[in-house]
Amino acid sequence: MDYTAALDASINRLHEEGRYRTFIDIERRKGAFPEAVWSRPDGENQDIVVWCGNDYLGMGQHPVVVGAMQDAIAATGAGSGGTRNISGTTVHHRRLEAELADLHHKEAALVFNSAYMANDATLSTLPVLFKDLVIVSDELNHASMIQGIRRGRCEKHIFRHNDMAHLRQVLESIEKGRPILIAFESVYSMDGDFGPIEEICDLADEFGALTYIDEVHAVGMYGARGAGVAERDNLMHRIDIINGTLAKAYGVFGGYVAASAKMCDAVRSYAPGYIFTTSLPPTIAAGACASVHHLKTDATLREKHQDRARVLKARFKGLGMPVIDHGSHIVPLIVGDPVHTKRISDMLLEGYGIYVQPINFPTVPRGTERLRFTPSPVHTPEQMDALIRAMDELWSQCALNRAELTA
């Protein structure tokens, strides 16, 4: 076999379909977020404004977080020195897990090196813990949840997105007495819609199922203390396992699950993804801990964040642009064509110093290609004005539809 030719064919197919992914090199500048510096292909540097980052609240630049990390690295050095089982559990890891357990009003928490790993490791381990487990999963769950469920090799069923009638049908089809886990998200990142948490919990109670929620795009941003949508809706006590990230609203790195002490102990004891990987560097754990602690009391930052998202959606709607609005902080603007999506993204970056990456298939269905904006509390009104002017010009230049999309 000509392996090189096979690789060329695979890459060329992505180019032909207009969905080849380009990673641009940017340099974040301490204290300047959302501004950054783009290293252009021609070797020159260009100032840009990032409109697609996951550092939703700008906590990656917050003095409380940066200061905690500086103190920790001065005290402990760079790395953790091992897995959690072999010298890699430090006081910083323990403090972080205690902070997260308190955040979600759970008995315990486990920190992983990413929320992807937390989902993958936990969901693939649960079938080992519960014999004959059946996992019922929302069809739009994140790739990490899908991967974990697949690796668990247990019986699984997919229910139509947020369709409670279909979920009931699936649950009714499962043999009575078998353990069941319902896996879903609180905020779905591509459309920005919410999962019907209360209705899912009601069905879980009726059918004796465990509940597993991914709050990755909600922790830090929703609820009185930033514990997520389940906290906002007073439903945390009805969720058995909560997954979250430390790399989005908290602005650092890592992921976690929060649950009962016995659940966390079992996952800790059986999950290869937890047992056999080097733990987070103490400086990362310290920064994440400081961020979680700070956001428990900073409701003003959350309110400002939601306001920025509302304003940006309203301004896109005012231009007749097809924005999806489910009331969350995520602002998806549907272009509907991979070539046009990439073209607008490139022109925004090169001509206006505005960075928002194209999102194409398979991340979203074909025909729904989009630009996904994530305004933060630290984006200024002037930066938003510049974005709106640029989008208005480019939308007309590309002759795209101005008919508003109904959410």
N, C-alpha and C positions, 0 to 999 in steps of 0.2 A: 504493500500500500504506500502511496505517496502521501505521507503525513503532512508535509508542508502544503501541498495542494488542498488537502482537506481543511486545514486551518484557514487558508486564503479564501476558500469557498464560503466558510462560515462567517468570516468577517465581512466579505464582500456582500453577502446577503443582507446583513444589517445596514450597510451603506445604501444598497439599492432600495431598501424599504424606508430609508430616512430615519432610522432609529438607532444608529450607531452612537454610543455614549462617549462624550468627550469630557475628560476631567480637566478643569482649568486650575492652574496653580495660583492660589491666593495666599497672601500673608495677612493674618489678623494682627491688628495693632492694639496693644494694651490701652484700654481707656477710650478707644475710638469707635468701638462697635456701634452701628453696623457698617462703618466704613472699613475698607480693606485695600490692599494693593494687589493688582493682578499682574502677574508676570506674563506678558504677551508673547506669542510665538516668535515675534521679530526681535525679542530680547529686551524690549523697552518695558518700563513699569507704568501702570495706569491706575489712578485712584478710582475706586468703584464703591458702590453702595450695595450691600448684600440684602436681597429681598426674599431669599428662599432658605434661610438657615433654620436649623432646629434649636438653636440657642434662643428659645422663644422669648425669654424675659431679659436677655443680656446678662445672665448671672455668671457666665464664663469670664466676664470682665469686672464683676462686682468686687469691691475692696475687701469685703468680709471673706469671700471665697479665696481670692488671690492671697490674702494675708494668712489664712489658715494653711494654705498649701506651702507658702514660703516658710512658715514656722515649722511645719512637719518635715520638709526636706532638710532643713537645717538641723533638726533633731534626730532624724532617722536615716537619712541618705535616700538613694534613689528607689531601689526595688524592695520587694517584700521578702525575698530570700527563699521562697518555696511555695508549695501548695498550702492550702489551709490546714491540711493534716500534718505537713512537715515544715514546721517553723514559720509558716506564712500567715498565721493568725496573730495580729497585733492589737494593741489597745485601740487603734484607730478603726479597725474592722469591727470590733465589738461595739464601739460607740456608734458607728454608723448603723449597724443592724438594730441596736436599741432605739435609735432615733427613728428608723423606718417602722419598726413595730409600733412605737408610740404614735407615729403619724397616722397609721391605718387602724389603730385600736385593736391590734392583733397581739397574740402572745409572743410571736417571734418573727424574724425575717432572715433571709439568706441573701447575701450579696454575691453576684456573679460578675464576670468581666464584661458582660453586655446584656441588655434585655433580650436580644436574640438568643443568647446562650441560656438565659434563665427560662425562656419559653421552651426552647428545644429540650434542654435537660430535664425540666420538670415534667412536661407533657409526655416525654418518652419514658419517664420513670414511673409514672402513676400506674400504668398497666402491670408493672412488676409488683406494685404494692397492693393492688386490688385485682384479684383474680377474676377473669371474665369481664373486665371493665369494658363498657361501651362509651365511646366519646362522640358527642354530638356537637358539631362545629358550624358556626356561621360561614356561609360561602365566601365572604369577603375578609375572613380573618387573615392576619399578617402571615407572610411566608415562614416566619420562625415558628408560628403555631402549627402551620401545616406540616412543616418538616418534623417537628416534635411528635405530632400525632402519627405521622407515617412511620417514624422510627420506633414508635411504641408497638407497632404491629398488632394492635387490638382491633376489634370490630369498630368501625366508625361510620357515621352518617353525617351528611351535609344538609343543613336546612337553608332555604332561601333567605337572602339577607333581610334581617329584621322582620321576618314573616312568622308571627306567633302561631297562626293557624297551622302552618306547615311544621313548625317545631312540635306542636302538639301531636300532629299525625305521626311524626317520627318517633316521639316518645311512646305513643300508644302501640307502635309496632314492635317495641322491644320487649322481650320476654320478662314477665314480672319477676322481681327478686334479684335481677342482675344489677350490679353497681353501674351507675351512669354518671358521666361528667359532661356538663354543658359548658362549652368554651366560646367566648365572645369578647368583643371589645367595647369600650365606653365611647371612644371617639375614633371613627374610621378616617384615616389620614388623607385619603385621596378625594373624597367628597365632603369631608368635614361633618358627617352626620353622626347622630348619637345612637347607641344601642339602647333598646327598651329594657333597662335593667330590672325595673320592678316586675314587669310582666314575665321576664325570664325567671326571676326568683320565685314568683308565684307558681310557675310550672315546675320548677325544680322541687319546691316543697310538695307539690301534688304527686310527683312521680319519684320522690325520694332520691333526687340527684344532687351531686355536688356542683358548685358553680366556680368557674375559673374566668376571671376578667382580666383583660389586658388594658391597663390604664396609662400606657406609655405616652399617649398624646394628651393626657389630662392631668397627670400628677404635677404639682406645683402651680397649676393654673386654675383649677376649679375646687370649690369647697371652701369652708371657712378657714382651714389651715393648709389648703393646697393638696389634700389627699386624693382629689380626683372627683369625677362625676358621681361616683357612689357616695362620697361624703356629701357633696352638694345636695343630693336627693335623699340623704339620711338612710342609706341602704348598705353601708359598709358591713354592718353586723350580719347581713344576709349573704355575704360573699365568702366562700370558703378559702379561695386562693386569689390573691391580688398580685398581678405582675406590673412592674413599673421600671422606669429608666432613670438614670442619673445624668444622662447625656443630652437631654433636651431642655426642658424648663429649668432643671437644676444646673445646667451649663458645664458639667464636668465629664464623667465617664463611668460606665458600669450599668448594671441592671440588678434586679432583685425580685424575689417573691416574698410576700408576707402572708402568714397563715397561723394556724394553731402551733403550739410548741411541738406536738407530736408529729404533725404533718411536716414541719420543717426538719425535724430530727430524722424522719424517714427519708426525705428527699436528700438531705445531707449525707446520709449513710449509704444510699444506693445509686445516686446519679453520677455516672462517670464524668459528665461535664462539669461537675462541682469538685469531685474528688481529685481528678488527675490534671488539673490546670493550675498554673501559678496564680496566686491571688493578686488582687489589685495592689499597686504600690501604695504604701501608707499615705504618701502625700495626696494621692487621688482620693483615697477614702476620707482623709481629713477635710479636703475641699468639699466633697460631696456632703459630708456631715454638716459642715458649716452652712452650706446652701439650703439643705433641707430644714435645718433649725431656723434659719433666717426667714424663709418663706412661710413658715407656720404663722408668722405675725405680720407679714407685709401684704395686707389685703389691697393696699393702694396700688401696688405694682400690678396685681392681677386685674384690678378694675381698669387701669389705664390700658393694659394689653387688650382687653375685650373692646374698649372704646376705639382703639386704633383699627381693629378688624372691622367693626361696624362702619366706621367712616370710609375705609377703603372699599368695602362692598357697595356702599351707597354711591360712591363716586363712580365706580365701574358701571353700576346700574344706570346712573345719570347719563352715561355715554351710550347706553343701549348695548353694553357688552354682556355676553352670556356667562355671568358669574353664578356659581352654585352657592346658595345661602341656606344653611341648616342651623344657623345661629351659633356656630362654633367660631374659634379663632382662625380657622383655616380658610383661605380664600382661593378656590380653584376657578380659573378662567378657561373655559372650553374653547379650543381652537378647532379641534376635530380633524386635523390632518398632520401627520408626523413631519412632513417637509416644512409646512408653514410654521409649525410650532418651533422647530429648530431654527428656522430663519429669523423669526421674531426674537428668540432668545439671543441669537448671535448679534443681531442689529442693536438690541438693547445694550449688550455688553460693549460692543465695539464703538457704537456711535453715541451712547448716552452714559456709559459708565454705570449701568444698572445690571446686576447679576440676578437672574432667575432661570433655573435650569428647566429644559423641556422634560415633560413626563409622557412617555409613550408606552405602547404595548411591549412587554406583557404586564407592566405595573398597572396599567389601566386598559380596559377593552379598546379594541380598534374602533376608530371613529369618535373616541372621547379624549383624544390627546389634548394635553392642557399645559398651561403654565400655572404653577401653584405658589401663591404668595403667602408669606408668613410674616405679617407686620408685627413689630415688637413695640414695647413701650418707649424704646429709645430712638425709634424712627421719628424724625422731626416733621412738622408740617411742611417745611420747605422741601424735604426729600420726597414726601408724598406728592406734592405739587409737581415735582420734576417727573416722577413716575407716571402720573396721570397724563401729563402733556406728551410724554414719549409714547405711551400706549395709544393715545388718541391718534397721533400721527402715523404710527406703524400699522394700526388696525386699518386705517383708510388706505395706506400704501399697499397693503396686502389684499385689499378689497374683501375683507372678511365680514361676515354677517353681523349686523347690529341688533338683531332681534334678541330681546332679553330671554334668557333661559329660566324656566320656572323650576324651582327646587322640588 
